[in-house]
């Protein structure tokens, strides 16, 4: 995909991708294709599984926490 404008991270290379999380246009150097994220979002997350989070690993109600009447 070709976008018009500069990468919003380095501000020197042409933006070729858009981050799937924050929507920032970025160049090839600042885009992680396997995650479809910019390097800033990957760094902020500090996790390798951000592109495919496990739906069972987040906060929520466990079956053991449900009290039946």
C-alpha positions in Angstrom: 0.0 0.0 0.0 1.3 3.4 -0.9 0.3 6.4 1.2 1.1 10.0 0.5 3.2 11.6 3.1 6.0 10.9 5.5 6.4 8.3 8.2 5.0 9.8 11.5 7.9 8.2 13.5 11.0 9.1 11.6 9.5 11.9 9.5 12.0 11.2 6.7 10.9 8.1 4.8 7.7 7.7 2.8 4.8 6.1 4.7 4.0 2.8 3.1 1.8 1.2 5.8 -0.8 2.1 8.4 -0.7 0.8 11.9 -3.5 -1.6 12.7 -3.9 -0.3 16.2 -3.3 3.5 16.2 -3.7 4.3 12.5 -0.3 6.0 12.2 1.2 6.1 8.7 4.7 4.6 8.9 7.5 3.5 6.7 8.7 -0.1 6.2 11.4 0.4 8.9 8.9 1.3 11.5 6.3 -1.3 10.7 6.1 -4.9 11.9 4.3 -6.7 9.1 3.7 -9.9 11.1 1.8 -7.9 13.7 0.4 -5.2 11.4 1.6 -2.6 14.0 4.0 0.3 14.1 7.0 -0.1 16.2 5.6 2.4 18.8 2.6 0.2 19.5 4.7 -2.9 19.7 7.1 -1.1 22.2 4.1 0.2 24.2 2.6 -3.2 24.5 5.7 -4.9 25.7 4.1 -8.1 24.5 4.6 -10.4 21.5 1.0 -11.5 21.4 -0.7 -8.2 20.9 -1.8 -8.9 17.3 -3.5 -12.2 18.5 -4.4 -11.8 22.1 -5.8 -14.8 23.9 -9.4 -14.0 24.8 -9.2 -16.3 27.8 -6.3 -14.5 29.4 -7.9 -11.1 30.1 -9.9 -9.8 33.0 -13.3 -11.2 33.4 -15.6 -13.4 35.3 -14.4 -16.9 36.0 -16.9 -19.8 36.2 -15.9 -20.2 39.8 -16.9 -16.6 40.6 -20.5 -17.0 39.5 -22.9 -17.7 42.3 -26.1 -19.4 41.4 -29.3 -18.8 43.2 
